[in-house]
Amino acid sequence: MKFLIEIGVEELPAIPFLKELKNIKPKWKSLLDEFGLESEFGFDYTPRRLVLSGDIPEFAPDLEVENIGAPKQVALQNGSWSAAAKSFANKCGISEDELSFKEIKGKEVLYHKSVVKGKATDELLPVMVDKFIHSLNFGKSMRWGNGEHEFIRPIRSLVCILGERSLDFEIYGVRSGKAFYPHRKFGYDLVKFDSIDEYFAKLEQNGITLKSALRKEKILSEFKQIEAKSGLKIELDLELLDEVVAITEYPTALLGEFEKEFLEVPSEVIITSMKENQRYFPLHDASGELSNHFVVVSNQICDDYSLIIRGNEKVLRARLSDAKFFWENDLASEFSSEKLKTITYLTELGSMYDKEIRERDIARSLAKIYDRELRFEFDGDYEHELDRAVMLSKADLTTGMVYEFTNLQGVMGGYYAAYRKENPFVIDAIKEQYLPSGEGSLCPRTLFSSIVAISCKLDNLMGLFSINKIPNGNKDPYALRRAAAGIIKIVLNLDINFDVKNVLNSIKSSYKEFDIKALESFIYDRLYTMYDANTSVIKACLNSGESDLKRLNSAILALDEISKSDSFKENFSTFKRLANIIKDSEILSVDESLFEDESEKELNAKFKALSLDESDISKYLNELFGLKDAIDKFFDSVMINHENPNIKANRIALIGQIYKAFLKVADIKEITL
């Protein structure tokens, strides 16, 4: 039979709601499973209601309950029921005359099977709704009224209908009924209805578009109309679109504009102010330049939207006026690292100025490794400009603009550096120092910028590890996992060698002593999240002892590709056997004079004939795996555990040299398929 549940609330905040959105249907499904109810259902929402609807059985299914008790010799003593048997009868709700035995696993034990009648769904739904509301986790909650109840926002109405009947119960101080709150355009009183079908019909009649997909479709359609009419292109931010869909019940897209003088302010500032403060969508002209227009998605319903447009223009004008003031004031102020001496980074790590000094020293250390490449890229001496880029990289933290728009740090620094006619490499390095900033983010475009970005991330890692602020579980308040992953992404993007062990050891003197190997492992562990590969392949490559990120990348890609071939699983058993034999054995040099069997000579000759070139890891591995037939023949023809210890050691050495060759790329015994 049909069911409908509506939890009416005050306006839900979009971001915490959207974070929980993906869990809402699974949580209701989990409750259905808990109560044994098979149900086809859907979930819809607006900012003021959470709605579950669909089909559900009238009764939960009957359950067979089996109880197993004490063995017969314990339950029946001297022809009388023991205390254990009487306790079992009481537990099962039967008399002693109804006690019986059943043979289970060759032993007679007390046994009773009963059928528990399934409860009516109308008894279960009130309990399920209560558990469902308590299961939702939006991060922060609020209390209202006398403070007895807690939810993301106050619950103001409740609908729970099964078939044609409204189930009468109370949750969070709200009594269920056949009524909902309409769009505020249609009033502030509850709208009554008689049936589930009438509920959905009256929602539409009262300004509520329940399905989020339809609201999104309406917004996108109106966006196209605005673009066609204005000749401008809307910058479509999908996350912002989801937010707007979540905060509207009947959305209408409207075009507004602001004075062109505000376009003197960097476009990132205007766009940030639009999106984050007002949830507006910016527009661009045919050349891609930011236009002095914006789109606001209104939740109002009216015949004339001009007043709404003017109101939003007024609000944006005030924000852009502030931004223009910050911009002009910052340009007139000193732009240097001196003010950073008064800003504390972390108590144990000093000021932001101290941090810049450490980053500068790291950049100098890295520059020694990539000196030739940097000179070629910079077309000459770069040292002074590299120092300057690092020492100016955090200078914008002292500006009014970054104080107001914290997510523009680095970006604004680039603008201020450009205004002061710094070297273009310096400007780009300041802008790109925090890249990559997340999943799918771009990396710095040049080696020069990459050195600055890596130096920043390395100082974060070294500094925080040195004061034992290491990520624990899901907690990573200083985003160190992102910093480590960022270093790897930059290195692989540039396709340069980067020996983690050597780099960390070369810069560790600037920090309090700590377990540097723990940080090495922390960086390598990011590799597990960066490849669509068998994790044992990644582990095998890491266990080779290789610490250069470029070579590790090549090894992981090559070995993963080989391991996915159709024949690999069958063929790999040979090499797994080889690796297991070698495990914990001392590998000596091969003495060809101790060979007794032709298979030993053949395997040794074929191994020596390989042209193993470590610069081409894929070819290197394929040549080693090509020894399979010779190794199989060797295993079939001889016994490793020869009675002569010298021959035994020599045979271990023979296959050990193959294992050692593999070990330069991967420890193959770690691979599991």
FENQUIRA-V681277 format. One record per pair of residues at least 12 apart in sequence whose C-alpha atoms are under 10 Angstrom apart, sorted by sequence separation. I is the first residue (numbers start at 1). J is the second residue. If there is no record, write none. Layout:
i,j
I,J
I,J
//
This chain:
i,j
29,41
41,53
42,54
70,82
75,87
99,111
100,112
139,151
140,152
141,153
142,154
158,170
165,177
166,178
178,190
179,191
180,192
191,203
270,282
271,283
281,293
282,294
283,295
296,308
340,352
341,353
371,383
396,408
397,409
401,413
414,426
415,427
432,444
488,500
504,516
505,517
527,539
541,553
592,604
611,623
612,624
639,651
640,652
28,41
40,53
41,54
42,55
71,84
72,85
75,88
86,99
99,112
138,151
139,152
140,153
141,154
158,171
165,178
178,191
179,192
180,193
223,236
280,293
281,294
282,295
296,309
339,352
340,353
341,354
396,409
397,410
399,412
414,427
415,428
417,430
431,444
432,445
487,500
504,517
525,538
541,554
542,555
610,623
611,624
638,651
39,53
40,54
41,55
70,84
71,85
85,99
98,112
137,151
138,152
157,171
158,172
178,192
179,193
280,294
281,295
282,296
295,309
298,312
338,352
339,353
340,354
341,355
395,409
396,410
399,413
413,427
414,428
416,430
417,431
432,446
435,449
464,478
524,538
525,539
538,552
541,555
542,556
590,604
610,624
28,43
39,54
40,55
41,56
69,84
70,85
81,96
85,100
136,151
137,152
157,172
159,174
160,175
161,176
177,192
178,193
179,194
191,206
267,282
280,295
281,296
337,352
338,353
340,355
367,382
394,409
395,410
396,411
397,412
413,428
414,429
415,430
429,444
435,450
465,480
501,516
504,519
524,539
527,542
538,553
540,555
541,556
640,655
25,41
39,55
40,56
69,85
81,97
134,150
136,152
155,171
156,172
157,173
158,174
159,175
160,176
161,177
177,193
178,194
220,236
279,295
280,296
281,297
296,312
337,353
340,356
367,383
393,409
394,410
396,412
397,413
411,427
413,429
414,430
415,431
428,444
429,445
433,449
434,450
464,480
501,517
504,520
540,556
607,623
610,626
25,42
38,55
39,56
40,57
134,151
155,172
156,173
157,174
158,175
159,176
160,177
161,178
177,194
178,195
279,296
280,297
295,312
296,313
393,410
395,412
396,413
399,416
410,427
411,428
413,430
414,431
428,445
429,446
432,449
433,450
436,453
461,478
525,542
538,555
539,556
607,624
610,627
634,651
25,43
38,56
39,57
69,87
70,88
81,99
94,112
133,151
154,172
155,173
156,174
157,175
158,176
159,177
160,178
178,196
278,296
279,297
294,312
392,410
393,411
395,413
396,414
410,428
411,429
412,430
413,431
414,432
428,446
429,447
431,449
432,450
433,451
434,452
435,453
460,478
461,479
462,480
501,519
524,542
537,555
538,556
541,559
606,624
24,43
25,44
37,56
38,57
69,88
92,111
155,174
156,175
157,176
158,177
159,178
180,199
186,205
187,206
271,290
275,294
294,313
337,356
364,383
367,386
394,413
396,415
410,429
411,430
412,431
414,433
429,448
430,449
433,452
434,453
435,454
460,479
461,480
500,519
501,520
537,556
538,557
540,559
607,626
37,57
68,88
69,89
92,112
157,177
158,178
159,179
179,199
182,202
183,203
186,206
270,290
274,294
293,313
363,383
393,413
396,416
410,430
411,431
428,448
429,449
432,452
433,453
434,454
460,480
461,481
500,520
501,521
537,557
606,626
607,627
36,57
37,58
67,88
89,110
92,113
93,114
151,172
157,178
158,179
159,180
178,199
182,203
183,204
185,206
186,207
220,241
274,295
275,296
392,413
393,414
395,416
396,417
409,430
410,431
411,432
425,446
428,449
429,450
432,453
433,454
500,521
521,542
535,556
537,558
538,559
606,627
634,655
21,43
37,59
38,60
67,89
88,110
89,111
92,114
149,171
150,172
157,179
158,180
180,202
181,203
182,204
183,205
184,206
185,207
219,241
267,289
268,290
270,292
274,296
294,316
364,386
392,414
395,417
409,431
410,432
411,433
425,447
426,448
427,449
429,451
430,452
431,453
433,455
434,456
435,457
457,479
458,480
461,483
527,549
531,553
534,556
537,559
538,560
36,59
37,60
38,61
88,111
89,112
149,172
157,180
180,203
182,205
183,206
184,207
267,290
271,294
363,386
364,387
408,431
410,433
411,434
425,448
426,449
429,452
430,453
433,456
434,457
457,480
460,483
461,484
500,523
524,547
533,556
537,560
607,630
21,45
28,52
32,56
36,60
37,61
67,91
68,92
75,99
88,112
148,172
149,173
156,180
157,181
182,206
183,207
184,208
256,280
266,290
267,291
363,387
392,416
393,417
409,433
410,434
425,449
429,453
433,457
459,483
460,484
500,524
533,557
536,560
603,627
606,630
631,655
35,60
36,61
67,92
85,110
148,173
156,181
181,206
182,207
183,208
216,241
219,244
230,255
255,280
257,282
389,414
392,417
409,434
410,435
457,482
458,483
524,549
527,552
531,556
532,557
534,559
535,560
603,628
605,630
24,50
35,61
36,62
66,92
75,101
84,110
182,208
183,209
216,242
219,245
254,280
255,281
257,283
263,289
360,386
361,387
363,389
426,452
457,483
458,484
523,549
527,553
531,557
533,559
534,560
537,563
603,629
604,630
25,52
36,63
65,92
181,208
218,245
226,253
253,280
263,290
360,387
363,390
456,483
457,484
520,547
533,560
603,630
604,631
631,658
24,52
32,60
72,100
145,173
166,194
216,244
217,245
225,253
226,254
227,255
253,281
255,283
263,291
359,387
360,388
362,390
389,417
457,485
458,486
524,552
532,560
533,561
602,630
603,631
72,101
129,158
165,194
166,195
213,242
215,244
216,245
222,251
223,252
226,255
263,292
360,389
361,390
454,483
457,486
458,487
527,556
531,560
534,563
601,630
602,631
603,632
17,47
71,101
72,102
164,194
165,195
166,196
212,242
215,245
216,246
222,252
223,253
262,292
357,387
360,390
453,483
454,484
457,487
533,563
534,564
600,630
603,633
70,101
71,102
72,103
129,160
164,195
165,196
214,245
215,246
219,250
222,253
223,254
260,291
261,292
356,387
359,390
360,391
456,487
533,564
599,630
600,631
602,633
603,634
627,658
69,101
71,103
163,195
164,196
213,245
216,248
218,250
219,251
221,253
222,254
223,255
260,292
280,312
358,390
359,391
454,486
455,487
599,631
602,634
14,47
68,101
69,102
71,104
157,190
161,194
162,195
163,196
164,197
212,245
215,248
218,251
219,252
220,253
258,291
259,292
260,293
357,390
358,391
389,422
393,426
453,486
454,487
599,632
600,633
601,634
625,658
12,46
13,47
68,102
75,109
76,110
126,160
161,195
162,196
211,245
212,246
215,249
218,252
219,253
257,291
258,292
259,293
278,312
356,390
357,391
359,393
388,422
389,423
392,426
393,427
396,430
453,487
454,488
599,633
600,634
624,658
11,46
12,47
72,107
73,108
74,109
75,110
125,160
161,196
215,250
216,251
218,253
219,254
240,275
244,279
257,292
258,293
356,391
388,423
392,427
395,430
484,519
488,523
598,633
599,634
600,635
624,659
3,39
11,47
12,48
68,104
71,107
72,108
73,109
74,110
125,161
160,196
212,248
214,250
215,251
235,271
240,276
243,279
244,280
256,292
257,293
258,294
280,316
355,391
356,392
389,425
390,426
393,429
394,430
451,487
454,490
484,520
487,523
488,524
598,634
599,635
2,39
4,41
6,43
8,45
9,46
10,47
11,48
12,49
71,108
72,109
125,162
212,249
214,251
215,252
256,293
257,294
278,315
356,393
385,422
389,426
392,429
393,430
450,487
453,490
454,491
485,522
486,523
597,634
599,636
600,637
624,661
625,662
1,39
2,40
3,41
4,42
5,43
6,44
7,45
8,46
9,47
10,48
11,49
12,50
70,108
71,109
72,110
122,160
133,171
210,248
211,249
237,275
241,279
255,293
256,294
257,295
277,315
278,316
353,391
356,394
385,423
388,426
389,427
392,430
393,431
484,522
485,523
488,526
489,527
599,637
600,638
624,662
2,41
6,45
8,47
9,48
10,49
69,108
70,109
71,110
122,161
133,172
209,248
210,249
240,279
241,280
255,294
256,295
277,316
353,392
355,394
356,395
385,424
386,425
387,426
389,428
390,429
391,430
393,432
394,433
451,490
484,523
485,524
488,527
598,637
599,638
8,48
9,49
69,109
70,110
71,111
122,162
130,170
208,248
209,249
210,250
240,280
241,281
254,294
255,295
256,296
385,425
386,426
389,429
390,430
393,433
450,490
451,491
483,523
484,524
485,525
486,526
597,637
598,638
621,661
7,48
8,49
9,50
68,109
69,110
70,111
121,162
122,163
126,167
130,171
208,249
209,250
240,281
254,295
255,296
278,319
353,394
385,426
389,430
393,434
450,491
481,522
482,523
484,525
485,526
489,530
597,638
620,661
621,662
6,48
7,49
8,50
68,110
69,111
125,167
126,168
127,169
129,171
130,172
207,249
208,250
209,251
253,295
254,296
255,297
274,316
277,319
352,394
353,395
388,430
389,431
462,504
466,508
480,522
481,523
484,526
485,527
488,530
596,638
620,662
6,49
7,50
8,51
67,110
68,111
69,112
122,165
126,169
207,250
208,251
252,295
253,296
254,297
273,316
352,395
382,425
386,429
390,433
439,482
443,486
447,490
450,493
480,523
483,526
484,527
5,49
6,50
7,51
67,111
68,112
122,166
123,167
125,169
126,170
127,171
206,250
207,251
237,281
252,296
253,297
254,298
389,433
438,482
443,487
446,490
447,491
450,494
467,511
481,525
482,526
485,529
503,547
621,665
5,50
6,51
7,52
66,111
67,112
68,113
122,167
126,171
235,280
236,281
237,282
251,296
252,297
253,298
274,319
352,397
437,482
438,483
441,486
444,489
445,490
458,503
462,507
463,508
466,511
467,512
481,526
485,530
501,546
502,547
503,548
620,665
621,666
5,51
6,52
66,112
67,113
122,168
204,250
235,281
236,282
251,297
252,298
253,299
270,316
273,319
274,320
436,482
437,483
439,485
443,489
444,490
458,504
462,508
465,511
466,512
467,513
468,514
500,546
501,547
502,548
4,51
5,52
6,53
65,112
66,113
67,114
234,281
235,282
236,283
250,297
251,298
252,299
273,320
378,425
436,483
438,485
439,486
442,489
443,490
447,494
463,510
464,511
465,512
466,513
467,514
468,515
499,546
500,547
501,548
607,654
614,661
617,664
618,665
4,52
5,53
65,113
66,114
234,282
235,283
250,298
251,299
252,300
435,483
438,486
441,489
442,490
443,491
445,493
446,494
459,507
462,510
463,511
465,513
466,514
470,518
499,547
500,548
607,655
617,665
3,52
4,53
5,54
64,113
65,114
66,115
233,282
234,283
235,284
248,297
249,298
250,299
251,300
252,301
270,319
434,483
436,485
437,486
443,492
444,493
445,494
447,496
458,507
459,508
462,511
463,512
465,514
466,515
470,519
498,547
499,548
500,549
575,624
608,657
612,661
3,53
4,54
64,114
65,115
126,176
232,282
233,283
234,284
247,297
248,298
249,299
250,300
251,301
252,302
256,306
270,320
273,323
436,486
443,493
444,494
462,512
465,515
466,516
497,547
498,548
499,549
575,625
600,650
604,654
607,657
608,658
614,664
2,53
3,54
4,55
63,114
64,115
65,116
232,283
233,284
234,285
247,298
248,299
249,300
250,301
254,305
255,306
269,320
337,388
340,391
435,486
436,487
442,493
443,494
459,510
462,513
465,516
471,522
497,548
498,549
499,550
574,625
596,647
600,651
603,654
604,655
607,658
614,665
2,54
3,55
4,56
63,115
64,116
231,283
232,284
233,285
244,296
245,297
247,299
248,300
249,301
254,306
256,308
257,309
336,388
340,392
434,486
435,487
459,511
462,514
470,522
496,548
497,549
498,550
499,551
575,627
594,646
595,647
603,655
1,54
2,55
3,56
62,115
63,116
64,117
230,283
231,284
232,285
233,286
244,297
252,305
256,309
257,310
270,323
337,390
338,391
436,489
465,518
466,519
496,549
497,550
498,551
499,552
572,625
574,627
575,628
578,631
594,647
601,654
604,657
1,55
2,56
3,57
62,116
63,117
231,285
232,286
244,298
245,299
254,308
255,309
256,310
258,312
259,313
269,323
270,324
337,391
338,392
340,394
343,397
435,489
436,490
462,516
465,519
495,549
496,550
497,551
571,625
574,628
578,632
593,647
594,648
600,654
604,658
607,661
1,56
2,57
3,58
61,116
62,117
63,118
230,285
231,286
232,287
233,288
235,290
244,299
254,309
256,311
257,312
258,313
262,317
265,320
269,324
336,391
337,392
340,395
343,398
435,490
495,550
496,551
497,552
571,626
573,628
574,629
591,646
594,649
595,650
600,655
603,658
1,57
2,58
61,117
62,118
227,283
232,288
234,290
241,297
256,312
257,313
258,314
265,321
336,392
337,393
339,395
340,396
342,398
494,550
495,551
562,618
572,628
575,631
591,647
594,650
595,651
1,58
60,117
61,118
62,119
233,290
234,291
256,313
257,314
263,320
266,323
335,392
336,393
337,394
338,395
339,396
340,397
462,519
492,549
493,550
561,618
568,625
571,628
574,631
575,632
578,635
593,650
594,651
59,117
60,118
61,119
223,281
232,290
233,291
254,312
255,313
258,316
259,317
262,320
265,323
266,324
269,327
336,394
337,395
339,397
340,398
461,519
491,549
492,550
495,553
558,616
559,617
560,618
571,629
574,632
577,635
591,649
592,650
59,118
60,119
61,120
232,291
234,293
235,294
257,316
258,317
261,320
262,321
265,324
336,395
337,396
339,398
389,448
390,449
393,452
491,550
492,551
558,617
559,618
562,621
581,640
590,649
591,650
592,651
595,654
58,118
59,119
60,120
234,294
235,295
256,316
257,317
261,321
264,324
265,325
335,395
336,396
337,397
338,398
339,399
389,449
393,453
489,549
557,617
558,618
562,622
589,649
590,650
591,651
58,119
59,120
60,121
232,293
234,295
259,320
262,323
263,324
265,326
266,327
334,395
335,396
337,398
390,451
391,452
461,522
488,549
492,553
554,615
555,616
556,617
557,618
558,619
571,632
574,635
588,649
589,650
590,651
58,120
59,121
258,320
262,324
265,327
336,398
386,448
390,452
394,456
461,523
487,549
488,550
492,554
554,616
555,617
556,618
558,620
559,621
587,649
588,650
590,652
591,653
592,654
57,120
58,121
59,122
230,293
261,324
264,327
265,328
335,398
385,448
386,449
389,452
390,453
393,456
551,614
554,617
555,618
558,621
559,622
562,625
586,649
587,650
588,651
589,652
590,653
591,654
57,121
58,122
59,123
60,124
264,328
334,398
335,399
551,615
554,618
558,622
585,649
587,651
588,652
589,653
590,654
56,121
59,124
183,248
184,249
334,399
386,451
387,452
390,455
488,553
551,616
552,617
555,620
587,652
588,653
589,654
590,655
183,249
330,396
333,399
382,448
386,452
390,456
551,617
555,621
586,652
587,653
588,654
590,656
182,249
183,250
585,652
586,653
587,654
589,656
590,657
330,398
331,399
378,446
585,653
587,655
588,656
589,657
226,295
330,399
377,446
378,447
587,656
588,657
329,399
330,400
377,447
378,448
582,652
586,656
587,657
329,400
330,401
377,448
581,652
582,653
585,656
223,295
327,399
328,400
329,401
330,402
374,446
587,659
326,399
327,400
328,401
374,447
375,448
582,655
583,656
587,660
223,297
326,400
327,401
373,447
374,448
578,652
581,655
582,656
222,297
325,400
326,401
327,402
373,448
581,656
582,657
325,401
326,402
579,655
583,659
323,400
324,401
326,403
370,447
374,451
578,655
579,656
582,659
219,297
322,400
323,401
326,404
335,413
370,448
578,656
582,660
322,401
579,658
367,447
575,655
578,658
579,659
37,118
323,404
335,416
336,417
367,448
370,451
578,659
579,660
36,118
322,404
323,405
330,412
334,416
335,417
35,118
36,119
333,416
575,658
579,662
35,119
37,121
331,415
367,451
575,659
327,412
331,416
335,420
363,448
366,451
367,452
35,121
330,416
331,417
365,451
366,452
583,669
37,124
363,450
364,451
575,662
582,669
327,415
331,419
363,451
364,452
366,454
579,667
580,668
581,669
35,124
327,416
331,420
362,451
363,452
366,455
579,668
580,669
35,125
362,452
363,453
365,455
578,668
579,669
580,670
360,451
363,454
364,455
578,669
579,670
32,124
207,299
359,451
360,452
362,454
363,455
576,668
577,669
32,125
35,128
207,300
359,452
362,455
363,456
575,668
576,669
31,125
34,128
207,301
359,453
361,455
362,456
575,669
576,670
359,454
360,455
363,458
576,671
31,127
32,128
359,455
360,456
362,458
572,668
576,672
31,128
358,455
359,456
362,459
31,129
358,456
359,457
361,459
356,455
359,458
360,459
572,671
28,128
31,131
356,456
358,458
359,459
572,672
573,673
28,129
31,132
355,456
358,459
359,460
572,673
30,132
28,131
29,132
356,459
569,672
27,131
28,132
31,135
58,162
355,459
569,673
27,132
28,133
48,153
57,162
58,163
355,460
358,463
568,673
27,133
49,155
56,162
559,665
28,135
48,155
49,156
53,160
55,162
56,163
558,665
559,666
24,132
27,135
28,136
48,156
49,157
50,158
51,159
52,160
53,161
55,163
355,463
563,671
24,133
27,136
48,157
49,158
51,160
53,162
555,664
556,665
559,668
563,672
564,673
555,665
556,666
563,673
24,135
554,665
555,666
23,135
24,136
23,136
24,137
552,665
23,137
185,299
349,463
551,665
552,666
21,136
184,299
185,300
186,301
348,463
349,464
20,136
21,137
183,299
184,300
185,301
348,464
544,660
20,137
21,138
183,300
184,301
185,302
346,463
349,466
546,663
19,137
20,138
183,301
346,464
348,466
349,467
544,662
545,663
546,664
17,136
19,138
20,139
348,467
544,663
545,664
546,665
5,125
17,137
18,138
19,139
543,663
544,664
545,665
546,666
16,137
17,138
346,467
541,662
543,664
544,665
545,666
3,125
7,129
16,138
17,139
541,663
543,665
544,666
545,667
6,129
15,138
16,139
540,663
541,664
542,665
543,666
544,667
5,129
16,140
541,665
542,666
543,667
544,668
13,138
540,665
541,666
542,667
543,668
7,133
12,138
370,496
540,666
541,667
543,669
370,497
539,666
540,667
541,668
543,670
369,497
370,498
538,666
539,667
540,668
542,670
276,405
369,498
537,666
538,667
539,668
540,669
541,670
537,667
540,670
541,671
49,180
273,404
536,667
537,668
539,670
540,671
48,180
49,181
269,401
273,405
366,498
536,668
538,670
539,671
540,672
48,181
269,402
272,405
536,669
537,670
538,671
48,182
369,503
536,670
537,671
17,152
48,183
269,404
272,407
535,670
536,671
537,672
16,152
269,405
272,408
535,671
536,672
537,673
366,503
534,671
535,672
536,673
269,407
365,503
534,672
13,152
269,408
534,673
12,152
13,153
268,408
366,506
11,152
12,153
362,503
365,506
366,507
9,151
10,152
11,153
12,154
269,411
362,504
365,507
9,152
10,153
11,154
53,196
268,411
269,412
9,153
10,154
11,155
268,412
362,506
363,507
8,153
9,154
10,155
266,411
362,507
8,154
9,155
10,156
266,412
361,507
362,508
8,155
9,156
10,157
7,155
8,156
9,157
359,507
362,510
7,156
8,157
9,158
266,415
358,507
361,510
7,157
8,158
6,157
7,158
8,159
6,158
7,159
358,510
5,158
6,159
7,160
357,510
358,511
5,159
6,160
4,159
5,160
6,161
4,160
5,161
3,160
4,161
5,162
3,161
4,162
2,161
3,162
4,163
51,210
2,162
3,163
4,164
48,208
50,210
51,211
1,162
2,163
3,164
5,166
49,210
1,163
2,164
3,165
4,166
46,208
349,511
1,164
3,166
46,209
47,210
349,512
45,209
46,210
348,512
44,209
45,210
46,211
8,174
44,210
45,211
46,212
7,174
43,210
44,211
45,212
43,211
44,212
7,176
43,212
44,213
46,215
6,176
5,176
6,177
8,179
6,178
8,180
9,181
6,179
7,180
8,181
6,180
4,195
5,196
4,196
3,196
4,197
2,196
4,199
47,244
47,245
48,246
46,245
47,246
48,247
45,245
46,246
47,247
48,248
49,249
45,246
46,247
47,248
48,249
45,247
46,248
47,249
46,249
45,249
46,250
18,239
15,239
18,242
15,240
18,243
14,240
17,243
15,242
14,242
15,243
18,246
14,243
17,246
13,243
14,244
14,245
15,246
14,246
15,247
13,246
14,247
12,246
13,247
14,248
11,246
12,247
11,247
11,248
//
